[in-house]
């Protein structure tokens, strides 16, 4: 959400402009929360869609770690094997070579890397919609 404060003079009326799109209800809830806070009310519990579940937080954290470690899809700083050993399968006993290339762990690591890069390349906008 973007917030543009044009005039910070106390006592001046505040106007909200909300885009009427697929995320309208979520945006309206955010404006209501902001308006309550500006009026001095204590924070309320976040509505559904504002906060990911514990599983989603862990997965998003893993995807961010993958992005940090790999940096670039075409020229990664770390190999798929390095990412798997460091982030996903910490006690992995599969060695390099043909066993690694044919493993389900490698395929899962590649899927997670693709998901992380898709998130980085614009997929994060879906998170904003809740």
C-alpha positions as CSV (number, residue, x, y, z in Angstrom):
1,X,0.0,0.0,0.0
2,X,1.2,3.5,-0.7
3,X,0.6,6.4,1.6
4,X,1.0,10.0,0.4
5,X,0.7,12.6,3.1
6,X,0.3,16.0,1.4
7,X,-0.3,18.2,4.4
8,X,0.8,17.4,8.0
9,X,-1.0,20.3,9.6
10,X,-2.8,19.0,12.7
11,X,-6.6,19.3,12.6
12,X,-6.7,19.3,8.8
13,X,-9.1,16.7,7.2
14,X,-7.6,13.5,5.7
15,X,-8.8,12.0,2.4
16,X,-8.2,8.4,1.4
17,X,-8.2,7.3,-2.3
18,X,-8.7,3.5,-2.7
19,X,-8.4,1.7,-6.0
20,X,-11.5,-0.4,-6.7
21,X,-9.9,-3.6,-7.9
22,X,-9.7,-7.2,-6.8
23,X,-8.0,-6.1,-3.6
24,X,-10.6,-3.5,-2.6
25,X,-11.8,-5.2,0.6
26,X,-8.2,-5.7,1.8
27,X,-7.3,-2.1,1.0
28,X,-10.5,-0.8,2.7
29,X,-9.6,-2.8,5.8
30,X,-6.1,-1.3,5.8
31,X,-7.5,2.2,5.5
32,X,-9.8,1.5,8.4
33,X,-6.9,0.3,10.5
34,X,-4.9,3.4,9.6
35,X,-7.7,5.7,10.4
36,X,-8.3,4.1,13.8
37,X,-4.5,4.5,14.6
38,X,-4.5,8.1,13.4
39,X,-7.4,8.8,15.8
40,X,-5.3,7.4,18.6
41,X,-6.9,3.9,19.0
42,X,-4.6,1.0,20.0
43,X,-3.7,-1.5,17.2
44,X,-6.2,-4.2,16.5
45,X,-5.7,-7.8,15.5
46,X,-4.7,-8.1,11.9
47,X,-7.5,-9.1,9.6
48,X,-7.3,-12.3,7.5
49,X,-5.0,-11.8,4.5
50,X,-2.6,-9.4,6.3
51,X,-0.6,-12.0,8.1
52,X,0.6,-15.3,6.7
53,X,0.2,-18.6,8.6
54,X,3.2,-20.1,10.4
55,X,3.7,-22.5,7.5
56,X,3.6,-19.7,5.0
57,X,6.1,-17.6,7.1
58,X,8.5,-20.5,7.2
59,X,8.2,-21.1,3.5
60,X,8.5,-17.4,2.6
61,X,11.6,-17.2,4.9
62,X,13.1,-20.2,3.0
63,X,12.4,-18.6,-0.3
64,X,14.0,-15.3,0.8
65,X,17.0,-17.3,2.0
66,X,17.3,-19.0,-1.4
67,X,17.1,-15.6,-3.2
68,X,19.8,-14.3,-0.9
69,X,22.0,-17.3,-1.5
70,X,21.5,-17.7,-5.3
71,X,21.2,-14.0,-6.2
72,X,20.7,-14.7,-10.0
73,X,18.9,-17.5,-11.8
74,X,21.3,-17.4,-14.8
75,X,24.5,-17.0,-12.9
76,X,23.9,-18.1,-9.3
77,X,26.4,-17.4,-6.6
78,X,25.7,-20.8,-5.1
79,X,24.9,-24.1,-6.9
80,X,21.7,-26.0,-6.5
81,X,23.7,-28.5,-4.5
82,X,25.0,-25.8,-2.2
83,X,21.5,-24.4,-1.6
84,X,20.1,-27.9,-0.9
85,X,22.9,-28.7,1.6
86,X,22.8,-25.3,3.3
87,X,19.1,-24.4,3.4
88,X,16.8,-27.3,2.6
89,X,18.4,-30.7,3.4
90,X,20.9,-29.8,6.1
91,X,21.8,-33.4,6.9
92,X,21.7,-34.6,3.3
93,X,23.9,-37.6,2.6
94,X,23.6,-37.6,-1.2
95,X,26.9,-37.0,-2.8
96,X,27.6,-35.1,-6.0
97,X,27.5,-36.7,-9.5
98,X,24.8,-38.9,-10.9
99,X,23.2,-39.7,-7.6
100,X,22.6,-36.0,-7.0
101,X,21.4,-35.3,-10.6
102,X,18.8,-38.1,-10.4
103,X,17.6,-37.3,-6.9
104,X,14.2,-36.0,-5.8
105,X,16.0,-33.6,-3.5
106,X,17.6,-31.9,-6.5
107,X,14.2,-31.6,-8.3
108,X,12.6,-30.2,-5.2
109,X,15.5,-27.7,-4.7
110,X,15.1,-26.6,-8.3
111,X,11.3,-26.1,-7.9
112,X,11.9,-24.0,-4.7
113,X,14.5,-21.9,-6.5
114,X,12.1,-21.3,-9.4
115,X,9.4,-20.3,-6.9
116,X,11.8,-18.0,-5.1
117,X,12.9,-16.3,-8.4
118,X,9.2,-15.9,-9.5
119,X,8.4,-14.3,-6.1
120,X,11.3,-11.9,-6.5
121,X,10.4,-11.1,-10.1
122,X,6.9,-9.8,-9.3
123,X,5.1,-12.7,-7.7
124,X,5.3,-10.9,-4.3
125,X,2.4,-8.7,-5.5
126,X,0.1,-11.6,-4.9
127,X,1.2,-11.6,-1.2
128,X,0.0,-8.0,-1.0
129,X,-3.5,-9.1,-2.0
130,X,-3.7,-11.5,0.9
